[in-house]
Structure formats: structure tokens, C-alpha cells
Amino acid sequence: MRSNASRWPIPIIAFVLALPLLTGCAIDEGTALAADFEEDWVGTSDVEKVSTFKDNTLPFMGKATGVLVLKDGTPPDRVAERADELREYVARNDSVTGRITADGITITVDADERRAGEVVALWRSLTADERVVDGDISGSSSKKGHRWLSKVTAVDSTGALAVFDDMTGSGGRQRPLSDVTSVEVRTGRDVRPGLLVRSDANGGLPTEATAAYEAVVAEHPVVGASLQPARVSITLADAADRDDALELARRAAPGLDAAAVSITGEGSA
């Protein structure tokens, strides 16, 4: 009679025999990276909390994200110091994404010194801006290059437009990032009038949508609006103003397709 071992397929035998060679290499690599991050950073001065997120893509492969939540009132220079330490950490651990949350703004700290310096400078300008409530600046690299996604909450619609202009380089108060950046600025859910203004993934600006919005809001009370490069959506306080507002918007934004200009009244279908 043949033994059970002789029935094993050769690849399975090879895998089993290879297991001792993998000692010290975690099967759930993302879990191991997250655990290492927490162990390495817990108890660090200025750090109130360490949060981690793991991604176990395949056996023995994975990645992790670690977030350092700094204590309220941590001085800006100390935030910059922690960011530089985190930059060095992710440079040594290329499967780890490092992030810092301080004063309501979360940033991704890139291993590249220039990018890390720029995002810290943007953090400084955002936290010093009374128009900004909170924000999140995330970044990632691919074969196409590095890209940033900046999401910010502003105190009101006027502030949202102004902060958007600053972050896209036409305002002057913020420190725009030099790599391709998609920017989204919105008001809080309970803010009226509400506003969302967003660039596209390549940083293209909602120039005509903004022109349409400004033309309408100058003549009619607006409850909310969404401004994007290819479309504009505006909700009026009074549905009776719709026809006039639609004419104003299309005249101000001739480059937008008629179907891309939406004007409604509050409560209308």
C-alpha cells in the first residue's frame, strides 16, 4: 500500500518543506507591519494616540497605514519634527504609509523630503486659517507619478470658494503642492448655504461652473451648490427663480453643455 505522503502533489510538498525557510516572515504581512508601527510609536512624546490600518493582500505580502494623532496644542515646530521622524520611518519601511493628525488636519507624510516639506507647509497654512474647520491631505505614488488629494471643510460658502482658490494657486494664502493635486473644499453638512467646489483628478479647475454660480448667487438666494469642472448644480431658495437663474448660469458658462447646468428650487423634484 502506498503511504499518504506519496499521494501529496509535488508543489504541496515543496511548499511544506519551504515553510521553515520563512521563519520570521509573517503570513499576514499587513498585520505585522501595523503591529510594528504601533509598537514603534506608542509612548512617543506629543503622540496621544496611534491608529493603524492593515491590508493583507496575499500570503507573505501586505501593507499598512499608521496614523499619529498628536496632542491638542502641540506646537507647529514639534509637529514638523514628528513629521520628519515619520518621513524617515516610512523611507525605511516602504510598505508603510505614515500619516499625522494635528489641529484637525490629517496629512500623509511622504518618504520624499521635498514632498514631506511641502505637505507640512500646507498643514501650517491650513491650521492658521480661520476659514478652515478640518481637512485631510492624502498622497500616493504610481508609474504615472505622485498625486495628492486634498479635502477641506470650510466655515461657510464664501470661505469655501476662497480656500479653494488659495489651495489651487490663485489665492495666495495657502501653500499649494507642486505635484498633481485634486482639491475638494466643502462646507459642513449643517451649513447654509452649502457649497462643494472640486477640481478633477488632474487638477483641472471648475472655472465655468464657478462663473455660473457667482452669476446666480449675485441675483438670487441660493440654498446649496456643487461646482465641478464639467458641471454645476445649484439649488435656489425659491423655485420661481429657476428660469432666470438658468439663463444667468448658461450665459456665464457658455463652455458647459446645457445638460451640465442644473438649477432647481428647494424641495422641487
N, C-alpha and C positions, 0 to 999 in steps of 0.2 A: 504493500500500500504506500502511495506517495504521501509525504508529510504535507501539512497545511502550508508550511513555509514555501514549499516548492510551487504552490499554486499562486503565490503573490506575483503580480506583474512586475517586471524588472524596474519600471520607473518608481513604483511604490517602495521597493526595497532600497533603491538608490536614495530616495527622499529620507527614509528612516535612518539609513546609515549616515546621511549628511547632517542630521539634527545635532549631534554633538559638536559639529563644527560651528554651529550658530549660537553657541553659548554666549550670553551677554548681548545678543541682538533680540530685541523684543518683537514678538509676533505682532502685537498691536503697537506699531511704532508711534502713531499719533498720540496714543495714551501715554506712552513712555516719555515722549517729548513734553507733553503737557505737565506730567508729574515732575519732571526735571525742572521745568520753568518755575513752577510753584515753589519747589524746594529751594531753588537758587535765589528767589526774590523775596520770599516771605521774611518779614523782620527787617527789611531794608529801611533805612531812615527815610522819612517822608511818605512811605508807602502805607496806605491804610488798608488796602485790600488787593489781592491778586486773583484775577479771574482767568480761567483757561478754557479753550475750546479745542477739541481733538478731531482729527479726520483720519481714520484708519482706512486708507484706500485699498490696499492689498496686504496680504501677509508679508510682514517684514518691511512694509512701506507705509508711509503716512506723513502727516504734517500737523502742526499745532499753532494756535494763536494764543498769545499771552497778553493780558491787559494789566497794567499797573495803575491802580486808582490811587491818586495822590491825595494826601490830607488837605482839607479845606484850608486856604490861606497859605499854601506852600508858595514861597516867593518865586517869581519868574526865573531868576537865575538858578534856583535849585531845580526847577522843572527842566531847564536846559541841561543841567548837569546829569539828571537822571536820564534824559533823552539820549545824551551822548553815551552813557554807560549801556543803555539798551541798544543803541546802534552797534556798539562793539559786540554785544552779546549775539545779536542776530547775524552779524557778519561771521561769527564763529559757528553759528548753527543755522545753516541756510534753509532748513525745513521749518523754521520757526518764524512767525510773523509777530513783531513786537509792537504794542500799542500803549499809549499813555492817556489817561483821563485826568484832566485838571481844570478846575473852574468851569465845569460844564462843557468843555470842548475835548473831544477824543481825537487823537491823531495817530496815524501809523508812522512809525519811525523806521525809515529805510536804512539798509546797511550802507548805502552810498552816502558819503559825508556831505556832499552838496545838497542832495535831496533832503537829508535829515535836517540840515541847517535851514533850508527854505521852509519846511513844514513847521519847525519850531518858531521861526519868524512869523509865519502866518498865525500860529497859535497865539503868539504875543499880541498881534494886532487885533485878532478877534476877541480875545478876553478883555481888551482895553476899550472895546467899542460898546457903548451903552445901547446901541440898537440891536445887539446880538443877544439872544436868550441862551442858545446852546448850539452845538454843532458836531459834526463828525467828518474827519478828513481821512479817507482810506486810499491806499495805493496798491498797485500790483504791476509786475513786470511780465512781459511775454516777448515773443520773437518780434512783435511789432513795436516794442519799446515800452517805456514806462507810462502809466496813466494814473491820474488821480480822480477821485470822485469826492467832491466837497458838498456836504449837505448842512445847511444852516437854518435855524429858526430865528426869525426877526420879531421885534415887538409889535410892529404894525405894517400895513401895506406900503406906506411911504418908506419906512426903514428897509423893507424887503427889496424894493427897487434900488435904493441907494447902496445897500450892501452888495447886491448882485453886481452893480456897476463897478464897485470897488474891487470885488474879487475877480472880475474878468478884465481888469486892467484899465478901465476908462474912468474910474472914480478917483483913486489916488490914496485913499485912507488905508486900504489893506495891502498885503504883500503877496501878489499873485505868484503862483508856482510856475516855473519855467517849462515843465513838461506838459503834455496834453492834459487838460483838466476839464472835466464836466462839472458844472456848478448848478446847484439847486438851492434856492432860497425860498422859504415859505413862512407864512405867519402861523401861529398856534391855532389849534382847532377851534378854540372859543373866541378867536379874534374876529371882529367885524369892522370894516370889510376884510374878507380874507383874500390872500393872494399867493399864488405859486408862480415863480418865474424860473425857467430852467433852460440851460443850454443843451445841445445834443452831445452824443458820446465823444465827438471830436472837438468839442469846444465851440461849435457854431452857435451864434447868438440869436435870440428871438427879437431881432431888430424891428421887423414889421409888426409883429404881434404887440410889442411894447408901444409902437406908434398908434396902433388901433386902440389899445387900452387907454392911453393918455388922451386920445381924442374923445373917447366916450366918457371917461370919468370927469373930464372938464365940463361936460354938459348935463350929465345925469348921475343920480346917486347909484352907486354900484355896491352890491352885496358881496360879490366874490369874483375872482377871475383866475384863469390859468393861461400863462404865456409861454409858448414853446416856439422853436424856430419855424416849424411847419404849420402851426395852427394857433388860434386864440379862442378862448371860451370865456364869455362874460355873462354874469348873472346880474340883472338890474333889480333895483328895489321895486320898480313899478313896471309891470309888463306892458303897459300902454306906451312906454317909451321905446319899445323894441324896434319899430321900423326906422325911427330917426337914428337910433344908436347903430343899427346895422348899416345904414348909409354912411354915417360918420366913420365907422370902422373900416369899411371897404374902401372909402376914399383915402383914408390914411395909410392903408396897407394894400396897394394895388398889386403887389407881388404875390399875395396869398390867394390860393384858389378860393372861389366863393364858398365851396363846401367846407373849407378850413376855418371859416369865420362863423362862430356860433354865438348868438345873442339870445338870451332867454330872460324871462322875468321870474322873480322869486315865487316858487310854488307852481309855476307852469310846467307842463309836460315837456 
